[in-house]
Amino acid sequence: MIFTAFGKALGQMGDPRFQRVLLLGVGLTFALLVAAYVGLLVLIQMFVGPETSLPLIGQVTWLNDLLSVGSFFFMMLLSVFLMVPVASAITSMFLDEVAAAVEAKHYPGLPPVPGLSVWEGVKDTVNFLGVLIAANVLALVLYVMFPPAAPFIFWGLNGFLLGREYFTLAAARRVGLIEAKRLRRRHGATIWAAGVLMAMPLSIPLVNLLIPILGAATFTHIFHALWRGR
């Protein structure tokens, strides 16, 4: 079911509605990453400056350039971790549009979406982002303690968290938050596995830009499959 849902989502990437959301999502993500990169460069200029004095060496002028170049590669690495909350935020913003496109093509004839109130949606998203960031900060300790296992810890943790959020958002727009959480608890293993499938490409720069849209579409299919089989 998971790979079938992912295949359907991937096959719909040519849909104009998907492409519009993709362009908006990529633009927003790129703007956030550029802002973070510019902020890092400003910090380097503030604390290092054009010239720096090193013990036994004296004045050096190349350290600023070295740090500036190194900061680019550091941001590429950091983007892997930044993309987790960014993917969640973008999915929260655009899920309804992606889900509507999926349902129009694959599940025609459905009644109008009751959806969530604005307050419920904002509260749930903010709470989730807090959990997501806190969990990944704590996971840094495990990455340092068990370096060879770091990718698996990252995929497992964020697969669980993103699967939880993606499914809740996709289900709540149709059946409400209470029923969405009940379904999520009942099918936790399936949702976690699908979340891991979404989390793995998040560790690949540029490829991870597609994940918010693919995740929203994939979990819309998963919700309908689980809801029909409830």
VEXDREN-2710 file (C-alpha; in Angstrom, 1 decimal):
% VEXDREN-2710
k/r/px/py/pz
1/MET/0.0/0.0/0.0
2/ILE/2.8/2.5/0.9
3/PHE/4.7/2.0/-2.4
4/THR/1.4/2.1/-4.3
5/ALA/0.5/5.4/-2.7
6/PHE/4.0/6.8/-3.3
7/GLY/3.9/5.7/-7.0
8/LYS/0.5/7.4/-7.5
9/ALA/1.8/10.6/-5.9
10/LEU/5.0/10.5/-8.1
11/GLY/2.9/9.9/-11.2
12/GLN/0.8/13.0/-10.5
13/MET/3.8/15.4/-10.3
14/GLY/3.0/16.6/-13.8
15/ASP/-0.4/17.9/-12.6
16/PRO/-0.5/21.8/-12.9
17/ARG/-1.8/22.1/-9.4
18/PHE/1.1/20.0/-8.1
19/GLN/3.6/22.1/-10.1
20/ARG/2.2/25.3/-8.7
21/VAL/2.5/24.1/-5.1
22/LEU/6.0/22.7/-5.9
23/LEU/7.2/26.1/-7.2
24/LEU/5.8/27.9/-4.2
25/GLY/7.3/25.4/-1.8
26/VAL/10.7/25.3/-3.5
27/GLY/10.7/29.1/-3.6
28/LEU/9.9/29.4/0.1
29/THR/12.4/26.7/1.1
30/PHE/15.1/28.4/-1.0
31/ALA/14.4/31.8/0.5
32/LEU/14.6/30.3/4.0
33/LEU/17.9/28.5/3.3
34/VAL/19.4/31.6/1.7
35/ALA/18.4/33.7/4.7
36/ALA/20.1/31.2/7.0
37/TYR/23.2/31.2/4.8
38/VAL/23.4/35.0/4.7
39/GLY/22.9/35.1/8.5
40/LEU/25.9/32.7/8.9
41/LEU/28.1/34.9/6.6
42/VAL/27.2/38.0/8.6
43/LEU/28.2/36.2/11.8
44/ILE/31.5/35.2/10.2
45/GLN/32.2/38.8/9.2
46/MET/31.3/40.1/12.7
47/PHE/33.4/37.7/14.7
48/VAL/36.3/37.0/12.3
49/GLY/36.6/40.1/10.2
50/PRO/38.8/40.7/7.2
51/GLU/42.0/40.1/9.2
52/THR/42.6/37.8/12.2
53/SER/45.6/37.3/14.4
54/LEU/46.6/33.7/15.2
55/PRO/49.1/32.7/17.8
56/LEU/52.6/32.1/16.4
57/ILE/51.4/33.1/12.9
58/GLY/50.3/36.7/13.3
59/GLN/47.9/38.5/11.0
60/VAL/46.2/36.3/8.4
61/THR/43.8/37.5/5.7
62/TRP/42.7/34.1/4.3
63/LEU/40.8/32.8/7.3
64/ASN/37.7/34.8/6.4
65/ASP/37.7/33.5/2.9
66/LEU/38.2/29.9/4.1
67/LEU/35.3/30.2/6.6
68/SER/33.1/31.7/3.9
69/VAL/33.7/28.9/1.5
70/GLY/33.4/26.3/4.3
71/SER/30.1/27.8/5.4
72/PHE/28.5/26.9/2.0
73/PHE/29.3/23.2/2.6
74/PHE/28.2/23.5/6.2
75/MET/24.8/25.0/5.0
76/MET/24.4/22.1/2.6
77/LEU/24.8/19.7/5.5
78/LEU/22.6/21.8/7.8
79/SER/19.9/21.9/5.1
80/VAL/19.3/18.2/5.8
81/PHE/18.2/19.0/9.3
82/LEU/16.5/22.3/8.4
83/MET/14.4/20.5/5.8
84/VAL/12.6/18.5/8.4
85/PRO/10.8/21.4/10.1
86/VAL/10.6/23.2/6.7
87/ALA/9.0/20.2/5.1
88/SER/6.4/20.0/7.9
89/ALA/5.6/23.7/7.7
90/ILE/5.2/23.7/3.9
91/THR/3.0/20.6/4.1
92/SER/0.8/22.3/6.7
93/MET/0.5/25.3/4.4
94/PHE/-0.2/23.5/1.1
95/LEU/-1.6/20.1/2.0
96/ASP/-5.2/21.0/1.3
97/GLU/-4.4/22.1/-2.3
98/VAL/-2.4/18.9/-2.9
99/ALA/-5.0/16.7/-1.3
100/ALA/-7.8/18.3/-3.4
101/ALA/-5.8/17.6/-6.6
102/VAL/-5.3/13.9/-5.5
103/GLU/-8.9/13.5/-4.6
104/ALA/-10.2/15.1/-7.8
105/LYS/-8.2/12.6/-9.9
106/HIS/-8.4/9.4/-7.8
107/TYR/-11.4/9.8/-5.5
108/PRO/-14.1/11.7/-7.5
109/GLY/-17.5/12.3/-6.0
110/LEU/-16.4/12.9/-2.4
111/PRO/-18.4/15.4/-0.3
112/PRO/-17.0/18.9/0.4
113/VAL/-14.2/19.0/3.0
114/PRO/-15.3/20.2/6.5
115/GLY/-11.6/20.7/7.4
116/LEU/-10.2/22.1/10.6
117/SER/-10.7/25.5/12.2
118/VAL/-7.9/27.9/11.7
119/TRP/-7.1/27.8/15.4
120/GLU/-7.0/24.0/15.5
121/GLY/-4.7/23.9/12.5
122/VAL/-2.3/26.6/13.8
123/LYS/-2.2/25.1/17.3
124/ASP/-1.5/21.6/16.1
125/THR/1.2/22.7/13.7
126/VAL/3.0/24.9/16.3
127/ASN/2.9/22.1/18.8
128/PHE/4.3/19.6/16.3
129/LEU/7.1/21.9/15.2
130/GLY/8.1/22.4/18.8
131/VAL/8.3/18.6/19.3
132/LEU/10.1/18.1/16.0
133/ILE/12.8/20.6/16.8
134/ALA/13.3/19.4/20.4
135/ALA/13.5/15.8/19.3
136/ASN/16.1/16.5/16.7
137/VAL/18.2/18.6/19.1
138/LEU/18.2/15.7/21.6
139/ALA/19.0/13.3/18.7
140/LEU/22.2/15.2/18.1
141/VAL/23.6/13.5/21.3
142/LEU/22.8/10.1/19.8
143/TYR/24.5/11.1/16.5
144/VAL/27.7/11.9/18.4
145/MET/27.5/8.8/20.6
146/PHE/26.7/6.4/17.7
147/PRO/28.1/8.0/14.4
148/PRO/27.6/4.9/12.2
149/ALA/23.9/4.7/13.3
150/ALA/23.2/8.4/12.8
151/PRO/21.4/8.0/9.4
152/PHE/19.2/5.3/10.8
153/ILE/18.4/7.3/13.9
154/PHE/17.6/10.3/11.7
155/TRP/15.3/8.3/9.4
156/GLY/13.6/6.4/12.2
157/LEU/13.0/9.5/14.4
158/ASN/11.8/11.8/11.7
159/GLY/9.9/9.1/9.9
160/PHE/7.9/8.6/13.1
161/LEU/7.4/12.4/13.5
162/LEU/6.7/13.3/9.9
163/GLY/4.4/10.2/9.4
164/ARG/2.4/11.3/12.4
165/GLU/2.1/14.9/11.2
166/TYR/1.4/14.1/7.5
167/PHE/-1.2/11.5/8.2
168/THR/-2.9/13.6/10.9
169/LEU/-3.2/16.6/8.5
170/ALA/-4.4/14.4/5.6
171/ALA/-7.0/12.6/7.7
172/ALA/-8.2/15.5/9.8
173/ARG/-9.4/17.5/6.8
174/ARG/-11.9/14.7/6.0
175/VAL/-12.8/13.1/9.4
176/GLY/-11.7/15.7/12.0
177/LEU/-8.8/15.6/14.5
178/ILE/-10.2/13.1/17.0
179/GLU/-10.9/10.4/14.3
180/ALA/-7.6/11.2/12.6
181/LYS/-5.7/10.5/15.8
182/ARG/-7.7/7.3/16.4
183/LEU/-6.8/6.0/12.9
184/ARG/-3.2/7.1/13.5
185/ARG/-2.9/5.0/16.7
186/ARG/-4.6/2.0/15.0
187/HIS/-2.3/2.0/12.0
188/GLY/0.9/3.3/13.7
189/ALA/3.3/0.9/12.1
190/THR/2.1/1.6/8.5
191/ILE/2.2/5.3/9.1
192/TRP/5.7/5.1/10.6
193/ALA/7.0/3.1/7.7
194/ALA/5.5/5.6/5.2
195/GLY/7.1/8.4/7.2
196/VAL/10.5/6.7/7.0
197/LEU/10.0/6.6/3.2
198/MET/9.5/10.3/3.3
199/ALA/12.4/11.0/5.7
200/MET/15.1/9.2/3.8
201/PRO/15.1/11.6/0.8
202/LEU/15.2/14.5/3.2
203/SER/18.9/13.7/3.7
204/ILE/19.6/14.3/0.0
205/PRO/20.0/18.0/-0.8
206/LEU/17.8/19.3/-3.7
207/VAL/15.9/16.0/-3.8
208/ASN/14.5/16.9/-0.4
209/LEU/12.7/19.9/-2.0
210/LEU/10.1/17.5/-3.6
211/ILE/9.3/15.7/-0.3
212/PRO/6.6/18.1/1.1
213/ILE/4.4/17.7/-2.0
214/LEU/5.1/14.0/-2.4
215/GLY/4.5/13.5/1.3
216/ALA/1.2/15.3/1.3
217/ALA/0.0/13.4/-1.8
218/THR/1.2/10.0/-0.5
219/PHE/-0.5/10.3/2.8
220/THR/-3.7/11.4/1.2
221/HIS/-3.7/8.1/-0.6
222/ILE/-2.8/6.2/2.6
223/PHE/-5.6/7.9/4.5
224/HIS/-8.2/6.9/1.9
225/ALA/-6.9/3.3/1.8
226/LEU/-7.0/3.0/5.6
227/TRP/-10.3/4.8/5.9
228/ARG/-11.9/2.4/3.4
229/GLY/-10.6/-0.5/5.3
230/ARG/-11.5/0.7/8.7
END
